[in-house]
Amino acid sequence: GGARSGKSHLAEKLARAAHLPVVYLATMGRIENDGELDARIAAHVSRRPKEWLTIEEPLMVTRTVEELIAPAVVSIKSKSFESSYKAICLVDCLSLFVSNLLLQGSYSFDSDVVRQHLETRVLSEIDELLKAVKRRQDVAFIVVTNEVGMSVVPENHLARSFRDMLGLANQRFAASADEVHVCFAGLNLRLKPQRDSIK
C-alpha cells in the first residue's frame, strides 16, 4: 500500500492472529539527530507486543533471514504451535530495503551504465532474499512494502530507478506469496488468493 495506508497495521494484525512467536525485522536505518524519524520509529515500536523480538537491519536483510532468525526463534518459541511454522517473521519493509540498497555508496544516477549496474545489483539482492525466505520452511514471512507506481513518472533518475526496482521487487514477492493484500485508506483488499478461486 501507499504511505499511511494501514499496511503495517494489517501486517501486525496478521502476525498476532497466528498465535506464534514473532520476530520483527525492521529495515529502517536510524539517522543521528533526526527527531522526526525517532518519533516514527517509537510509534511503531509502541504498537508491538512486548514479547515480539525486534531486529533492526537496513542492509544485511538476507543474511539476517538466513542466520539470525534461527537463534531468535529458539530463544522465544513456546511449547505448542498451531501450525508447521515455529515463528512469524514480519519484515517492515521491502521498500526501505530497496531504497537502502540503491543509496549505498556514492554514485551518479545520471550515468546509464551506473544505473544499470545498480539496478542489476539491487534485483540480484532481492532475488537472494526471496530464495532465503523460501528456504526457511520453519518460519512464515509477512512482508510489508509500498506501492509507488500509481502516480506521475518521477522527474529524476534516482526516483525513477527506485520506482522501477521496487515495482519489480514487489512483483517477485507477490508471485511467490501465498497471500497478497493491498491497503487503501486503512481498508484491506486481498488480491491473492481471490475468494472465488478457493476450493
C-alpha angles and dihedrals in degrees: 000000000000129000113306090001095132096256096131091046090053092048091051091048091053091048092052092048091059092067091216133119110279130215111195110207108196117193097188109113117216117243120209115248094006103133095175092055091046089053092050091050091047090052091053092046092050091059095055123090110254092238092063114102113229123206118185112205122151100180116011093062096134093052090046090055091048100043115013102047095065098060090039091055092047092052097052106026119125128225097254133041131192096213143023089272119091097199147359123243112200111197113199104208144007093175093060090048090055090047092049091051093049093049096046106117130358115291138156109240089194088079114087091206093052092046092050091048093050094045091051091049093048094049090047089054091048090052090050091050091051091050090050091050091051092050092056098085090164095059131061113214128215110190122194119203141164127246106219102158099086100080134067121306108274116250098226134060096240094053092047091049091050092049092048096044093047091048091053092044090051091050092052094050094042092052091053098041125099090215133024124190131181124201128212123176091342093309123119124222117187112218099175130068095020113221095239091054095060113101 
